[in-house]
């Protein structure tokens, strides 16, 4: 047991750091599109109807989430067959290539309807890549971690979404200030996507130098690597039950809560509250920077008191405070922006996100055995985050537009958080002390 868990403390830390850094870069690529949804709506969809263009851009944003379960199936099987390290080396190359491609696309004014078709195609490739990334990163980091630090270490994987969004917003802000608003709106929006070539090169270099996880190497030595991991995962009643349990008690609402707390506010600040993309981005960058430590704190707390109480608290906080928080945010932006007060509200919106997401990777890893872990984690995670969470910005914005209310759409994430929190109270097992080396 000791040999499996700690080949060397330093090498474990390097492996975890490299895996986490690569996942940050992957989320940077994925969230660049979402951070520029308002700008891209004007570039890739017919002009003349601002709301329709925004909803179309958000629909394409959601499409990238919808195909994530497909990526989970493809790369989960590969990860359980040939190893964690090789598989998420492929996912980072796929993501980087698609992101660079978006930066080179013709706009609607140049190519007409072909422009959004190409945009959707590349966005789908991004979604497939992310679908394969999370299961590998979470599994890899957990299998390099001591049991007493598993929640803390894997919380870093969940925190990569926040850091990736923060990096995306920072890059956009830098380009805006360097080029000016007009040039950025016309062509400068391409630069953050094209700059991904640098991160792609660094990510590939880091992942080429990773060692395989100790748990998977043990399976290889013992000749126990799964030959049909998907068949094992879905053909075994206990494994299928665990996947449904993960979906019902956490992942169905996890993506909803995450997008409601950390992505949708960026859209909300611009439309309907009317802030320009620069001011909205600066507010969100400050909030995300302040919120980043909450993820390891939540993961550490789950190592001390358990995954279950931390996750349930996060759901119940989200369900009871989302609507009041957005109303308070609007009050501090209209008619005159109060930066500090708005920042405080945005930080608060990240608290339930961290409580839900911080222990999530450890909880999922601990539900499944090593042989099928990569495959089994991916599907419930990306079904929940991709299908329920991916369309949260579109559903919320569409409901608000239909009912001519800025806030009515928030009943969707509120209801999902409360429903999942109640199911977790009833059904969620405590997994903190489970042995994941089997």
C-alpha positions as semicolon CSV with decimal commas, in nm:
position;residue;x (nm);y (nm);z (nm)
1;X;0,000;0,000;0,000
2;X;0,276;0,242;0,090
3;X;0,466;0,173;-0,230
4;X;0,157;0,232;-0,436
5;X;0,057;0,562;-0,279
6;X;0,398;0,729;-0,255
7;X;0,665;0,648;-0,513
8;X;0,815;0,979;-0,391
9;X;0,647;1,279;-0,236
10;X;0,823;1,519;-0,472
11;X;0,731;1,324;-0,785
12;X;0,368;1,306;-0,670
13;X;0,356;1,683;-0,624
14;X;0,509;1,739;-0,967
15;X;0,262;1,501;-1,129
16;X;-0,034;1,669;-0,959
17;X;0,092;2,017;-1,049
18;X;0,147;1,922;-1,414
19;X;-0,195;1,758;-1,444
20;X;-0,370;2,055;-1,284
21;X;-0,182;2,310;-1,495
22;X;-0,277;2,129;-1,815
23;X;-0,642;2,125;-1,713
24;X;-0,630;2,500;-1,640
25;X;-0,511;2,558;-1,995
26;X;-0,787;2,334;-2,130
27;X;-1,055;2,530;-1,942
28;X;-0,894;2,853;-2,061
29;X;-0,958;2,736;-2,417
30;X;-1,312;2,623;-2,338
31;X;-1,415;2,943;-2,158
32;X;-1,266;3,185;-2,410
33;X;-1,578;3,134;-2,619
34;X;-1,814;3,186;-2,325
35;X;-1,630;3,498;-2,211
36;X;-1,674;3,651;-2,557
37;X;-2,030;3,530;-2,618
38;X;-2,167;3,882;-2,662
39;X;-1,889;3,978;-2,907
40;X;-1,908;3,649;-3,098
41;X;-2,286;3,680;-3,128
42;X;-2,232;3,996;-3,331
43;X;-1,958;3,839;-3,544
44;X;-2,108;3,501;-3,635
45;X;-2,484;3,558;-3,653
46;X;-2,707;3,780;-3,869
47;X;-2,701;4,147;-3,761
48;X;-3,001;4,352;-3,656
49;X;-3,131;4,166;-3,351
50;X;-2,903;4,189;-3,046
51;X;-3,103;3,951;-2,824
52;X;-3,130;3,684;-3,095
53;X;-2,755;3,704;-3,161
54;X;-2,678;3,665;-2,790
55;X;-2,914;3,368;-2,752
56;X;-2,760;3,206;-3,061
57;X;-2,411;3,252;-2,921
58;X;-2,520;3,103;-2,587
59;X;-2,679;2,809;-2,771
60;X;-2,344;2,738;-2,937
61;X;-2,181;2,772;-2,592
62;X;-2,427;2,509;-2,466
63;X;-2,354;2,280;-2,763
64;X;-1,998;2,245;-2,642
65;X;-2,132;2,113;-2,312
66;X;-2,387;1,876;-2,466
67;X;-2,127;1,662;-2,644
68;X;-1,913;1,627;-2,334
69;X;-2,066;1,284;-2,245
70;X;-1,953;1,159;-2,588
71;X;-1,600;1,271;-2,509
72;X;-1,628;1,100;-2,172
73;X;-1,721;0,768;-2,336
74;X;-1,450;0,787;-2,604
75;X;-1,165;0,894;-2,383
76;X;-1,285;0,714;-2,070
77;X;-1,256;0,382;-2,251
78;X;-0,915;0,480;-2,384
79;X;-0,797;0,593;-2,040
80;X;-0,893;0,263;-1,878
81;X;-0,733;0,067;-2,162
82;X;-0,403;0,243;-2,237
83;X;-0,356;0,471;-1,936
84;X;-0,446;0,809;-1,793
85;X;-0,136;1,000;-1,910
86;X;-0,156;0,913;-2,280
87;X;-0,525;0,983;-2,298
88;X;-0,529;1,334;-2,161
89;X;-0,230;1,417;-2,377
90;X;-0,466;1,357;-2,671
91;X;-0,742;1,568;-2,518
92;X;-0,519;1,874;-2,475
93;X;-0,407;1,856;-2,840
94;X;-0,767;1,829;-2,960
95;X;-0,878;2,122;-2,745
96;X;-0,589;2,346;-2,846
97;X;-0,637;2,276;-3,215
98;X;-1,009;2,358;-3,204
99;X;-0,948;2,680;-3,009
100;X;-0,685;2,805;-3,251
101;X;-0,927;2,721;-3,533
102;X;-1,198;2,948;-3,384
103;X;-0,954;3,237;-3,393
104;X;-0,904;3,186;-3,768
105;X;-1,272;3,147;-3,870
106;X;-1,443;3,377;-4,119
107;X;-1,725;3,590;-3,973
108;X;-2,088;3,602;-4,090
109;X;-2,008;3,912;-4,296
110;X;-1,736;3,715;-4,477
111;X;-1,893;3,372;-4,524
112;X;-2,262;3,398;-4,441
113;X;-2,423;3,088;-4,289
114;X;-2,099;2,889;-4,326
115;X;-1,949;3,095;-4,041
116;X;-2,182;2,973;-3,763
117;X;-2,166;2,617;-3,904
118;X;-1,788;2,615;-3,870
119;X;-1,812;2,777;-3,528
120;X;-2,048;2,507;-3,403
121;X;-1,821;2,233;-3,542
122;X;-1,515;2,360;-3,358
123;X;-1,717;2,419;-3,042
124;X;-1,829;2,055;-3,054
125;X;-1,466;1,944;-3,079
126;X;-1,389;2,154;-2,771
127;X;-1,673;1,984;-2,584
128;X;-1,550;1,636;-2,678
129;X;-1,200;1,726;-2,559
130;X;-1,324;1,857;-2,223
131;X;-1,538;1,543;-2,191
132;X;-1,223;1,336;-2,194
133;X;-1,016;1,570;-1,980
134;X;-1,194;1,580;-1,645
135;X;-1,215;1,207;-1,577
136;X;-0,848;1,165;-1,659
137;X;-0,727;1,458;-1,451
138;X;-0,943;1,373;-1,149
139;X;-0,846;1,006;-1,162
140;X;-0,477;1,080;-1,216
141;X;-0,454;1,329;-0,929
142;X;-0,654;1,110;-0,689
143;X;-0,435;0,808;-0,766
144;X;-0,126;1,015;-0,684
145;X;-0,269;1,142;-0,352
146;X;-0,251;1,026;0,006
147;X;-0,600;0,935;0,139
148;X;-0,584;1,218;0,396
149;X;-0,519;1,475;0,119
150;X;-0,737;1,335;-0,158
151;X;-1,011;1,595;-0,120
152;X;-0,761;1,882;-0,109
153;X;-0,557;1,761;-0,408
154;X;-0,852;1,679;-0,631
155;X;-1,020;2,008;-0,542
156;X;-0,742;2,167;-0,744
157;X;-0,880;1,988;-1,052
158;X;-1,225;2,137;-0,990
159;X;-1,073;2,478;-0,927
160;X;-0,912;2,472;-1,271
161;X;-1,243;2,581;-1,424
162;X;-1,233;2,901;-1,219
163;X;-0,865;2,960;-1,297
164;X;-0,921;2,890;-1,666
165;X;-1,205;3,142;-1,678
166;X;-0,990;3,392;-1,488
167;X;-0,704;3,343;-1,735
168;X;-0,943;3,383;-2,028
169;X;-1,082;3,708;-1,888
170;X;-0,733;3,838;-1,817
171;X;-0,616;3,765;-2,171
172;X;-0,923;3,934;-2,317
173;X;-0,873;4,239;-2,094
174;X;-0,507;4,266;-2,194
175;X;-0,598;4,253;-2,565
176;X;-0,876;4,509;-2,521
177;X;-0,652;4,758;-2,347
178;X;-0,370;4,709;-2,596
179;X;-0,588;4,742;-2,908
180;X;-0,877;4,965;-2,801
181;X;-1,248;4,879;-2,805
182;X;-1,310;4,929;-3,177
183;X;-1,015;4,724;-3,299
184;X;-1,087;4,449;-3,046
185;X;-1,453;4,426;-3,155
186;X;-1,357;4,412;-3,523
187;X;-1,064;4,170;-3,524
188;X;-0,881;4,174;-3,190
189;X;-1,116;3,914;-3,039
190;X;-0,923;3,659;-3,249
191;X;-0,595;3,710;-3,063
192;X;-0,686;3,526;-2,738
193;X;-0,788;3,220;-2,942
194;X;-0,473;3,229;-3,155
195;X;-0,257;3,278;-2,845
196;X;-0,364;2,928;-2,737
197;X;-0,086;2,793;-2,956
198;X;0,159;2,898;-2,682
199;X;-0,038;2,726;-2,407
200;X;-0,085;2,419;-2,626
201;X;0,290;2,386;-2,672
202;X;0,356;2,424;-2,299
203;X;0,077;2,179;-2,206
204;X;0,201;1,912;-2,446
205;X;0,555;1,950;-2,313
206;X;0,437;1,911;-1,952
207;X;0,219;1,610;-2,023
208;X;0,485;1,431;-2,225
209;X;0,696;1,430;-1,907
210;X;0,428;1,288;-1,677
211;X;0,457;0,937;-1,535
212;X;0,158;0,703;-1,538
213;X;-0,052;0,683;-1,220
214;X;0,063;0,427;-0,959
215;X;-0,279;0,259;-0,946
216;X;-0,291;0,201;-1,322
217;X;0,068;0,076;-1,327
218;X;-0,030;-0,176;-1,057
219;X;-0,315;-0,299;-1,276
220;X;-0,072;-0,340;-1,566
221;X;0,178;-0,536;-1,357
222;X;-0,096;-0,767;-1,233
223;X;-0,253;-0,808;-1,577
224;X;-0,587;-0,671;-1,455
225;X;-0,637;-0,383;-1,699
226;X;-0,998;-0,384;-1,821
227;X;-1,037;-0,509;-2,178
228;X;-1,391;-0,371;-2,211
229;X;-1,423;-0,094;-1,952
230;X;-1,750;0,044;-2,090
231;X;-1,907;-0,303;-2,085
232;X;-1,787;-0,353;-1,728
233;X;-1,913;-0,012;-1,621
234;X;-2,258;-0,036;-1,777
235;X;-2,307;-0,411;-1,756
236;X;-2,250;-0,430;-1,381
237;X;-2,554;-0,342;-1,173
238;X;-2,349;-0,200;-0,885
239;X;-2,145;0,024;-1,113
240;X;-2,454;0,144;-1,296
241;X;-2,623;0,218;-0,965
242;X;-2,318;0,420;-0,855
243;X;-2,329;0,626;-1,177
244;X;-2,699;0,703;-1,128
245;X;-2,626;0,789;-0,766
246;X;-2,354;1,034;-0,873
247;X;-2,591;1,197;-1,123
248;X;-2,882;1,230;-0,880
249;X;-2,690;1,343;-0,573
250;X;-2,440;1,579;-0,730
251;X;-2,357;1,613;-1,098
252;X;-2,708;1,697;-1,227
253;X;-2,695;2,029;-1,042
254;X;-2,319;2,079;-1,006
255;X;-2,276;2,237;-1,349
256;X;-2,591;2,445;-1,300
257;X;-2,461;2,586;-0,972
258;X;-2,115;2,642;-1,118
259;X;-2,239;2,829;-1,425
260;X;-2,491;3,027;-1,221
261;X;-2,224;3,141;-0,978
262;X;-1,921;3,196;-1,198
263;X;-2,010;3,224;-1,566
264;X;-2,365;3,358;-1,596
265;X;-2,287;3,672;-1,388
266;X;-2,050;3,779;-1,669
267;X;-2,340;3,763;-1,918
268;X;-2,584;3,918;-1,669
269;X;-2,356;4,218;-1,608
270;X;-2,353;4,294;-1,981
271;X;-2,710;4,203;-2,068
272;X;-2,942;4,309;-1,906
273;X;-2,738;4,532;-1,669
274;X;-2,563;4,713;-1,953
275;X;-2,196;4,709;-1,849
276;X;-1,941;4,701;-2,130
277;X;-1,741;4,382;-2,176
278;X;-1,430;4,542;-2,024
279;X;-1,588;4,654;-1,697
280;X;-1,782;4,329;-1,662
281;X;-1,467;4,130;-1,725
282;X;-1,264;4,326;-1,471
283;X;-1,531;4,275;-1,206
284;X;-1,541;3,901;-1,273
285;X;-1,161;3,871;-1,275
286;X;-1,138;4,031;-0,931
287;X;-1,418;3,811;-0,798
288;X;-1,269;3,490;-0,939
289;X;-0,924;3,575;-0,807
290;X;-1,066;3,625;-0,457
291;X;-1,276;3,308;-0,490
292;X;-0,998;3,077;-0,611
293;X;-0,876;2,981;-0,257
294;X;-1,228;2,864;-0,167
295;X;-1,188;2,546;-0,374
296;X;-0,889;2,397;-0,191
297;X;-1,043;2,514;0,136
298;X;-1,360;2,317;0,057
299;X;-1,155;2,016;-0,050
300;X;-0,948;2,031;0,270
301;X;-1,267;2,060;0,477
302;X;-1,407;1,750;0,306
303;X;-1,092;1,560;0,413
304;X;-1,165;1,660;0,772
305;X;-1,545;1,620;0,804
306;X;-1,647;1,430;0,490
307;X;-1,760;1,496;0,133
308;X;-2,131;1,473;0,211
309;X;-2,183;1,767;0,452
310;X;-1,972;2,006;0,243
311;X;-2,151;1,928;-0,086
312;X;-2,500;1,938;0,066
313;X;-2,428;2,273;0,234
314;X;-2,319;2,412;-0,103
315;X;-2,640;2,303;-0,275
316;X;-2,864;2,443;-0,004
317;X;-2,675;2,774;0,001
318;X;-2,707;2,803;-0,378
319;X;-3,077;2,722;-0,369
320;X;-3,154;2,980;-0,104
321;X;-2,925;3,269;-0,204
322;X;-2,895;3,276;-0,586
323;X;-3,204;3,486;-0,654
324;X;-3,144;3,739;-0,372
325;X;-2,777;3,769;-0,473
326;X;-2,857;3,854;-0,837
327;X;-3,117;4,109;-0,726
328;X;-2,857;4,264;-0,496
329;X;-2,605;4,264;-0,780
330;X;-2,848;4,453;-1,003
331;X;-2,909;4,707;-0,727
332;X;-2,534;4,777;-0,702
333;X;-2,489;4,813;-1,080
334;X;-2,799;5,020;-1,164
335;X;-2,814;5,310;-1,207
336;X;-2,452;5,367;-1,099
337;X;-2,191;5,095;-1,052
338;X;-2,070;5,041;-0,696
339;X;-1,760;4,834;-0,774
340;X;-1,685;4,715;-0,421
341;X;-2,041;4,614;-0,337
342;X;-2,086;4,436;-0,672
343;X;-1,755;4,256;-0,618
344;X;-1,870;4,134;-0,276
345;X;-2,187;3,987;-0,427
346;X;-1,993;3,818;-0,707
347;X;-1,754;3,668;-0,451
348;X;-2,046;3,536;-0,249
349;X;-2,189;3,367;-0,560
350;X;-1,868;3,159;-0,573
351;X;-1,903;3,027;-0,217
352;X;-2,170;2,761;-0,296
353;X;-1,981;2,677;-0,617
354;X;-1,666;2,598;-0,420
355;X;-1,854;2,395;-0,156
356;X;-2,021;2,181;-0,423
357;X;-1,727;2,151;-0,661
358;X;-1,433;2,136;-0,419
359;X;-1,505;1,781;-0,291
360;X;-1,675;1,664;-0,614
361;X;-1,374;1,498;-0,778
362;X;-1,286;1,301;-0,465
363;X;-1,648;1,190;-0,422
364;X;-1,667;1,063;-0,781
365;X;-1,328;0,890;-0,770
366;X;-1,422;0,712;-0,448
367;X;-1,743;0,570;-0,597
368;X;-1,567;0,350;-0,856
369;X;-1,290;0,085;-0,875
370;X;-0,961;0,151;-1,054
371;X;-1,033;-0,078;-1,353
372;X;-1,323;0,132;-1,480
373;X;-1,276;0,460;-1,292
374;X;-1,194;0,681;-1,592
375;X;-1,496;0,550;-1,789
376;X;-1,739;0,550;-1,497
377;X;-1,659;0,899;-1,369
378;X;-1,689;1,072;-1,703
379;X;-2,044;0,989;-1,804
380;X;-2,239;1,102;-1,494
381;X;-2,014;1,406;-1,455
382;X;-2,058;1,525;-1,812
383;X;-2,425;1,430;-1,837
384;X;-2,491;1,650;-1,538
385;X;-2,251;1,930;-1,622
386;X;-2,303;1,914;-1,997
387;X;-2,678;1,868;-2,032
388;X;-2,817;2,027;-1,718
389;X;-2,540;2,282;-1,666
390;X;-2,433;2,362;-2,020
391;X;-2,762;2,515;-2,122
392;X;-2,812;2,696;-1,793
393;X;-2,702;3,037;-1,934
394;X;-2,923;2,994;-2,243
395;X;-3,225;2,866;-2,047
396;X;-3,196;3,141;-1,788
397;X;-3,151;3,417;-2,047
398;X;-3,433;3,280;-2,267
399;X;-3,681;3,254;-1,978
400;X;-3,597;3,606;-1,865
401;X;-3,640;3,740;-2,221
402;X;-3,970;3,556;-2,270
403;X;-4,123;3,682;-1,945
404;X;-3,959;4,027;-1,973
405;X;-3,801;3,982;-1,632
406;X;-3,432;3,994;-1,546
407;X;-3,470;3,737;-1,270
408;X;-3,737;3,480;-1,357
409;X;-3,484;3,259;-1,537
410;X;-3,296;3,212;-1,210
411;X;-3,571;2,983;-1,085
412;X;-3,411;2,708;-1,298
413;X;-3,072;2,697;-1,118
414;X;-3,246;2,759;-0,784
415;X;-3,479;2,462;-0,831
416;X;-3,198;2,234;-0,952
417;X;-2,977;2,319;-0,654
418;X;-3,256;2,253;-0,404
419;X;-3,364;1,930;-0,574
420;X;-3,013;1,787;-0,585
421;X;-2,944;1,902;-0,228
422;X;-3,252;1,720;-0,102
423;X;-3,165;1,404;-0,298
424;X;-2,814;1,420;-0,154
425;X;-2,955;1,445;0,198
426;X;-3,153;1,129;0,131
427;X;-2,921;0,921;-0,086
428;X;-2,559;1,045;-0,083
429;X;-2,313;0,806;0,085
430;X;-2,005;0,924;0,270
431;X;-1,699;0,811;0,070
432;X;-1,410;0,989;0,242
433;X;-1,251;0,678;0,398
434;X;-1,289;0,442;0,102
435;X;-0,983;0,263;-0,038
436;X;-0,941;0,361;-0,406
437;X;-0,647;0,129;-0,480
438;X;-0,868;-0,171;-0,563
